[in-house]
Amino acid sequence: MIALGSSTHPAWFATSGQHLGALLSDHLHCERKAAENAMSLVRRYPNQAAFVEALTRLAHEETSHLVQVAAIMNERGLVVRSDGPNRYARALLAQMRGNEPERRVDALLCAALIEARSHERLSLLARGFQQRGDQQLADFYAALGDAEERHAEIYVSLAKDAAPTAAVDDRLAELVEREAEILAALPHGPRIH
């Protein structure tokens, strides 16, 4: 598991839990973007069968999460809202280097960090909803949190297939530090990131 450089502030759940429609809508869009990102990487780097298989399976799982979020929203009478800009992801992706093979490694490590932060946040949602007595959302977020952790590990493993382990570990350490700075600069709101 990636050791994040910071922990989410406790105020994040208090804010997010009060605006369930906005939170679930943002989560739905996050799952869509995660599936799209995995498929974009397949399109960009199609030449290795194991790489393509790992990312298409990951995209399939992200799409199934999207369907699950949509079903929960429908059950609760919540309408999906328009997607807004994700300042967190944009700032993190802006750290990517431009030349290959560094760009590929950075794309994979940025995806890994997003998944690792998702794991942390979904785990916080699971605990928070458990305390509120919403067992459906507690169980849902516990299961999805575990999946996000696994996805982060897949992305790091794929990065280590693309470059020497020491170089990947060094770059990951740099990006972990930058990710914590990006997160600290953002307000608490009903968003996964």
VOLODREN-233918 format. One record per residue (C-alpha): residue number from 1; chain; x, y, z. Coordinates in pm, 1 decimal, decimal comma, m for minus. Layout:
N
k_c_east_north_up
NUM_A_X_Y_Z $
...
% end
This chain:
193
k_c_east_north_up
1_A_0,0_0,0_0,0 $
2_A_116,4_351,9_m76,9 $
3_A_199,5_549,2_234,6 $
4_A_29,2_883,3_171,9 $
5_A_206,9_1196,4_285,0 $
6_A_m91,3_1327,1_479,0 $
7_A_m424,6_1224,8_626,6 $
8_A_m759,7_1372,6_538,4 $
9_A_m877,6_1629,7_791,4 $
10_A_m1166,3_1504,2_1011,2 $
11_A_m1379,8_1798,2_894,2 $
12_A_m1394,5_1641,8_549,0 $
13_A_m1644,5_1371,2_648,9 $
14_A_m1856,5_1616,7_846,2 $
15_A_m1889,2_1833,9_535,6 $
16_A_m1925,3_1550,1_287,1 $
17_A_m2178,1_1353,3_490,6 $
18_A_m2412,3_1653,2_508,5 $
19_A_m2441,4_1674,8_129,8 $
20_A_m2505,9_1317,1_24,2 $
21_A_m2642,0_1401,6_m321,4 $
22_A_m2336,2_1607,7_m409,0 $
23_A_m2099,9_1347,6_m261,8 $
24_A_m2253,7_1052,1_m444,6 $
25_A_m2273,7_1248,6_m767,9 $
26_A_m1905,8_1338,6_m742,5 $
27_A_m1825,7_975,6_m660,7 $
28_A_m2012,9_859,3_m970,0 $
29_A_m1808,1_1095,4_m1186,0 $
30_A_m1484,4_981,2_m1015,2 $
31_A_m1560,9_619,3_m1101,5 $
32_A_m1635,5_719,0_m1462,2 $
33_A_m1308,6_909,8_m1488,1 $
34_A_m1114,6_621,0_m1331,0 $
35_A_m1250,4_381,4_m1595,2 $
36_A_m1178,5_633,8_m1870,3 $
37_A_m823,7_685,6_m1744,0 $
38_A_m749,3_313,6_m1745,5 $
39_A_m880,8_282,9_m2101,8 $
40_A_m686,5_591,8_m2207,9 $
41_A_m367,8_424,9_m2085,1 $
42_A_m457,6_115,9_m2288,3 $
43_A_m504,2_335,1_m2595,0 $
44_A_m174,0_514,8_m2535,0 $
45_A_33,3_204,7_m2449,1 $
46_A_m126,7_m93,9_m2626,8 $
47_A_182,0_m304,9_m2694,8 $
48_A_202,9_m527,1_m2384,3 $
49_A_m63,5_m790,8_m2331,3 $
50_A_m27,6_m803,8_m1950,4 $
51_A_m53,4_m424,1_m1927,2 $
52_A_m366,7_m417,3_m2143,8 $
53_A_m528,2_m703,9_m1953,6 $
54_A_m462,0_m548,2_m1612,2 $
55_A_m601,9_m210,9_m1713,6 $
56_A_m905,5_m342,0_m1899,2 $
57_A_m998,4_m549,8_m1594,2 $
58_A_m945,8_m244,8_m1373,7 $
59_A_m1162,8_m31,8_m1606,8 $
60_A_m1433,5_m297,6_m1596,0 $
61_A_m1433,0_m293,3_m1216,1 $
62_A_m1445,5_88,2_m1207,9 $
63_A_m1742,3_78,5_m1444,6 $
64_A_m1919,8_m168,6_m1216,3 $
65_A_m1862,5_75,3_m927,7 $
66_A_m2017,2_351,2_m1137,1 $
67_A_m2326,0_135,4_m1190,5 $
68_A_m2346,7_67,4_m815,7 $
69_A_m2323,7_436,6_m725,0 $
70_A_m2594,1_518,0_m981,0 $
71_A_m2819,3_247,4_m831,3 $
72_A_m2777,1_384,6_m477,7 $
73_A_m2855,4_733,6_m599,2 $
74_A_m3166,4_605,9_m777,4 $
75_A_m3282,5_411,9_m467,7 $
76_A_m3249,4_727,5_m259,1 $
77_A_m3417,2_954,7_m511,2 $
78_A_m3097,7_1150,2_m579,9 $
79_A_m3023,9_1300,5_m919,8 $
80_A_m2677,8_1290,8_m1075,0 $
81_A_m2537,5_1641,0_m1094,0 $
82_A_m2315,3_1781,5_m1364,6 $
83_A_m1948,5_1712,0_m1323,2 $
84_A_m1731,1_2001,0_m1217,2 $
85_A_m1356,8_2044,7_m1253,5 $
86_A_m1145,2_1828,8_m1026,4 $
87_A_m872,8_2063,5_m903,2 $
88_A_m704,3_1782,2_m711,1 $
89_A_m661,0_1550,3_m1009,6 $
90_A_m566,7_1834,9_m1242,1 $
91_A_m295,5_1959,2_m1007,9 $
92_A_m158,5_1608,7_m957,9 $
93_A_m159,5_1527,0_m1329,8 $
94_A_18,4_1857,2_m1397,7 $
95_A_321,7_1698,8_m1226,1 $
96_A_364,5_1449,9_m1510,0 $
97_A_686,9_1471,7_m1705,5 $
98_A_656,3_1510,3_m2082,4 $
99_A_901,0_1260,6_m2228,3 $
100_A_874,3_884,0_m2246,6 $
101_A_924,9_657,2_m2057,5 $
102_A_894,8_905,0_m1767,9 $
103_A_549,1_1016,1_m1881,3 $
104_A_418,4_659,4_m1867,0 $
105_A_562,1_604,3_m1519,1 $
106_A_415,8_933,5_m1397,2 $
107_A_74,2_858,4_m1546,3 $
108_A_69,1_526,0_m1362,8 $
109_A_195,6_672,8_m1035,2 $
110_A_m51,7_963,2_m1045,0 $
111_A_m330,8_710,0_m1099,5 $
112_A_m193,0_506,5_m808,4 $
113_A_m198,2_810,8_m579,7 $
114_A_m553,7_899,8_m679,0 $
115_A_m658,9_542,5_m602,4 $
116_A_m469,9_547,0_m271,1 $
117_A_m638,9_871,9_m167,7 $
118_A_m971,6_723,8_m276,7 $
119_A_m900,6_423,7_m55,0 $
120_A_m839,2_652,2_241,4 $
121_A_m1148,2_863,6_176,1 $
122_A_m1382,6_573,0_107,4 $
123_A_m1261,8_408,0_427,5 $
124_A_m1344,9_730,0_614,5 $
125_A_m1690,0_728,2_456,2 $
126_A_m1741,1_365,9_561,1 $
127_A_m1657,6_447,8_924,0 $
128_A_m1856,5_770,8_922,5 $
129_A_m2170,2_614,3_778,1 $
130_A_m2133,4_321,0_1018,6 $
131_A_m2139,5_567,7_1308,5 $
132_A_m2447,2_734,6_1159,9 $
133_A_m2626,6_402,1_1131,5 $
134_A_m2637,4_394,1_749,3 $
135_A_m2529,9_32,7_706,2 $
136_A_m2588,5_27,4_330,8 $
137_A_m2341,0_309,0_267,2 $
138_A_m2100,2_181,6_534,2 $
139_A_m2080,0_m161,3_369,9 $
140_A_m2066,9_m13,8_20,0 $
141_A_m1778,0_218,1_99,3 $
142_A_m1586,2_m48,5_292,2 $
143_A_m1598,4_m278,9_m12,0 $
144_A_m1506,2_m6,2_m258,5 $
145_A_m1226,2_118,9_m34,0 $
146_A_m1064,9_m223,9_m51,6 $
147_A_m1091,5_m218,9_m431,5 $
148_A_m924,8_123,1_m451,1 $
149_A_m631,6_m3,6_m244,6 $
150_A_m589,0_m295,2_m484,8 $
151_A_m606,7_m58,8_m783,7 $
152_A_m329,9_159,1_m637,0 $
153_A_m110,9_m149,4_m604,3 $
154_A_m181,3_m249,4_m965,1 $
155_A_m74,1_91,2_m1092,8 $
156_A_249,5_87,0_m892,4 $
157_A_325,2_m265,9_m1015,1 $
158_A_268,6_m157,8_m1376,7 $
159_A_500,2_140,1_m1325,1 $
160_A_769,2_m96,4_m1194,5 $
161_A_726,0_m307,2_m1506,6 $
162_A_796,7_5,2_m1714,8 $
163_A_1104,3_136,0_m1530,2 $
164_A_1361,9_28,3_m1270,7 $
165_A_1213,0_m19,0_m924,6 $
166_A_1448,7_230,6_m759,3 $
167_A_1355,7_502,8_m1009,4 $
168_A_984,7_433,6_m960,0 $
169_A_1020,0_439,1_m581,0 $
170_A_1208,9_770,4_m594,1 $
171_A_952,1_928,9_m824,2 $
172_A_665,2_796,3_m613,1 $
173_A_819,1_957,3_m303,5 $
174_A_832,7_1292,0_m487,5 $
175_A_472,2_1262,4_m602,5 $
176_A_352,0_1156,9_m255,3 $
177_A_496,0_1478,7_m116,4 $
178_A_340,8_1689,3_m391,1 $
179_A_2,5_1514,3_m353,6 $
180_A_m7,2_1606,6_17,2 $
181_A_64,6_1971,0_m69,2 $
182_A_m210,3_1974,0_m331,9 $
183_A_m462,6_1821,7_m92,5 $
184_A_m373,7_2067,7_185,7 $
185_A_m449,2_2362,3_m43,9 $
186_A_m802,5_2244,8_m126,1 $
187_A_m1116,9_2324,6_73,9 $
188_A_m1321,1_2052,2_243,7 $
189_A_m1625,0_1976,5_34,4 $
190_A_m1861,2_1694,6_m65,2 $
191_A_m1611,8_1546,1_m309,1 $
192_A_m1408,9_1227,4_m304,3 $
193_A_m1100,2_1434,7_m393,7 $
% end
